[in-house]
């Protein structure tokens, strides 16, 4: 039996240990993986369609690095604008707006992809420089956070995901028809009465909030936002966002839970970083996309 106590040591009631383990550790971890993986996949879907690039994703384009930079400024440099979640969302949105601004002057989606990747590398280099000059305690907190894990999300932090996850899904579905029209191009979208700039801005807000929220609570989670949208398109054989958004959410959530389960030592006998498992699962899909794009 495990005791449930107040801060002054007063025992309120006793619970079986398996219930404490379930409600305090297992369930928050699974729910965090479900929602974080789902909203990252929706963010990846919107980024691929907004930037017309099948290899666009929160981590590939450097959006996760933008959120990581904001977290690094908070944890390592002590610069706070609200809480950690707000800092990460601001960082992701600023980087997304930079990419949107660059996309106006670039015709090739591959060039934009390279700019996003190089920007991510520059941010990573800046973060590494900050780590050198940071204090040991702050550095330890940031390194543990940067490994990425769904197990670090507490029941109180889970409220953010439980509120924002359905909200972001609802906003995405509300603009699903406009996202469909945007696939035809900005000029055709304007002729059909769709304000392409406003739709792209809403897509960026949804993707930025989703990436910042997930990154701040779970750390940088790689590849799930890139792979899940392609799997949903392949399974459904459609480009309608009213179907692709919930499908991407479900597939991304499933991939994240699977990766977290495999990382817990079920197969390898040792606990692995969740990003390592996600990389192994996603690498074949990414290689296939690159070969298909080159062909």
N, C-alpha and C positions, 0 to 999 in steps of 0.2 A: 504493500500500500504506500501511496505517496501523499504527503500533506499539502493542502492548498492553504497558504498563510497570507496574512496581511504583512505590511512592512514592519509592524511592531512585534511580529513573531506570533501573533494570535492565530491559532489554527481554526479555519472556517469549517472545513470538512476534509475527509480523506477519500482519495480516488485510487482505483487500481492503477498500477504502474503502466499497463498497456494503454489506458485511456489518456494518461498524461503524455505518454510518448506519441500517441495518435494526434491529439489536439494541439500540443505545443510544438511538435517537431515535424511529424510526417505530413499531416494535412496542409499546414502552411507551405511546406516545400513543394508539394504536388500542385497546389493551387497557384503558387508563384510561377512554376514552370508552365502551367497551362496558359495563364493569362499573358505572361511575358513573352512566351513563344508565339502566342496568337497575335498580339498587337505588333510585334516585330515583323511578322509575316505580312500583315496588312500594310505596314509601313513600306516593306520591300515591294509589294505589289504596286502601290501608288507611285513609288519612286521609279520603278521600271517603266511605267506608262507615262509619267510626266516627263521624264528625261529621254524617252524613247530608246532605252538601253536595257537589253535583257540581262546584263551583268550588274545592273545597279542594285544596291542593297545598303542597308544602314551601315554595315561594317566595311563593305568594299568601297563605297563612295566617301568614306571618312566621317560619316555623320556620328557614328559611335565615338570616334576620336574627338570630335567636337564636344560631345557630352563629357568625355573623359577629361578633357582639358579643364572644363568648368569644375568638375569634381576635384581635380588636382589643385586648382587654384584655391578651392575651399579647404581641402585637407592639408595641403603642403604649405600654401602661402597665407592661409588664414583670411582670405578674401571671401566674405559672405554676402550674398544678396538673397535674403530669405533662407530657406532650408536647402539641404543637399539636392532634393528633388527639383526645386525651382532652378537652382544653378545648372543642373544637367539639362533641363528642358531649354533654358536660355542658350546654353552652349550649342545644343543640337540645332535649334532654330536659326541661330546666327550663321552656322556653317551651311545649312540648307539654303538660306537666302543668298549666301555667297555663290553657291553652285547655280542657283536659279539665275542670278545676275550674269554669271559666266556663260550660261547656256544660250543667252541672247546673241552672243558674239561668235558662237561655235556652231558649225554645221554638222560635224561628225560626232556621234554619240561616244565613239571610242576615245576621242580627244578629251571630252568631258570626263570620261571614266579615268583617264590617265591623270587629269588635273585633280580629281577627287582622291585618287590613290596617293599622288605626290603630296597633296595637302595633308592627308592622314599621316604620311611619313614625317612631314615637318612638325606636325603637332606632337607625334610620338617623341621626336628628338627634343622638342622643347620641354616635354614632361620629364624626360630622362635628365635633362639639365637641372630642372627643378628638384628632382630627387637627390641629386648630388649635394645641393645646398640646404636640404631640409633637415629637420631634427629627426632623431632616431624613432621616437614614438609616432610622429606623424607619418614618417616613411613606412613604418610597419603597418599602420592602418591602411595606407593607400595601396601597398603591395598586396595585402590580403584582399582588399576590395577588387583590385585589377585582375585577380585570377578568375573571377566570374563564378558565381555559385548561386543556386536557388535556395540553398539551405540557410543563407544568412538573412532571409526575409523573416522578420518577426511577425507575430499575429497582429500587432498594432500597425505595422507598415503595410500589411496585406490589405488594409482598408483602401489605401490609395489605388491598388490594382483592381480591387473589386468595384470601385466607383468609376475609375477612368476607363477600364477595359470595355464595359458595355457602352459607355458614353462615346468613346472613339469609334466603336463599331457602328453605333447609331448614326453618327455624323457621316461616316464613310458610306453607309447604305443610303442615307438621305440624298447624297450627291452622286449616287451610282450612275444614273442616266447621264448626268453631265460628264462624268469620267468616261463613259462610253463614247460620247460625241467627241471628246478631246482626243481620242485615239485617231480620229480622222485628220487631225492637224488643227492648228490655231485658226487659220483662215476659214476653213470649212466650218469649224465650230462657231465662229462669229457669224457666218452666213445663216446658220441654223438657230441663231438667237442665244447662243451660250457665251457668256462672258468668260473667255478662256483664262484671262489673268486672275479673275476671282476664284475660279475653280482650281487653278494651280496653286493659288495661295492657300486655299482650304486644305488641299492635299498635302502641302508642305507643313501646315500647322498640325494636321493629324499625324503625319510621319515624325515630325520633330518632337511632339509631346509623347508619342508612343516610345520613340527611341530614348528620349531623355528620362522618362519615367522608368523604363525597364533597366537602363544602364545605371541609374542612380541607386536602385534597390538591389539589383542582381549583379552588377558589374558588367563589363563588356561581354556580350553574348554573340558569338560569331556564327555566320553562315545560315542560320535558320531563316532569316529574313530574305535571303537570296534564293534558297532552294524551294521553300514551301509554295511561293506563287507559281513557279514553273510546274511543280507537281500537280497543283490544282488545275492549271490550264491543260496539262496533258491528260488528266483524268476526266475532266468535264468537256473538253473539246469546245470551249467557248471563250469569248472575251467579254461577256456581260459581267459587269462588276457586282450586280445584285446577287450573282452566283459565286463569283470568284472571291469576293471579300469574306463571306462566311466559310467558304471552302479553304481559303488560305489560312484563316484563323484556326480552323479545326486541324488542318494538316500541320501547321506550325506548332500548335499546342501539343499534338501527338509526338512530333519529332523531338521537342524539348523534353517532354516527360520520358521518352525512350532514352534519350542521351543521358538524362540525369540518372535513370535507373541503371544503365550500363556503367556509368561512372562510379556508382556506389560500391563497386567491387563484386558484383554478381557473377561476372564472367572471368575477369582478369585476376580476381582474388586480392586486388589492391584498389584503393580509392584513386580515381583519376580526375584531372581537371575536366569540367564539363565541356570546355571549348575544344579540348583534344578529341573527345568522343564525337562532338559535332563536326569537327574537321574530317574525321574518318568517314562519317556518314555522308557528308556533303561533297567530298572531293570527287567521287565518281560522277555526280550530277553536274558539277561545275566543269569538269574536263569534257563531258559530253557537250555542254553548251558552247564551250570554246571551239571544239572541233566542228560542231554544226555551224557556228558563226563563220569560221574560217572557210568551210566548204561552200 
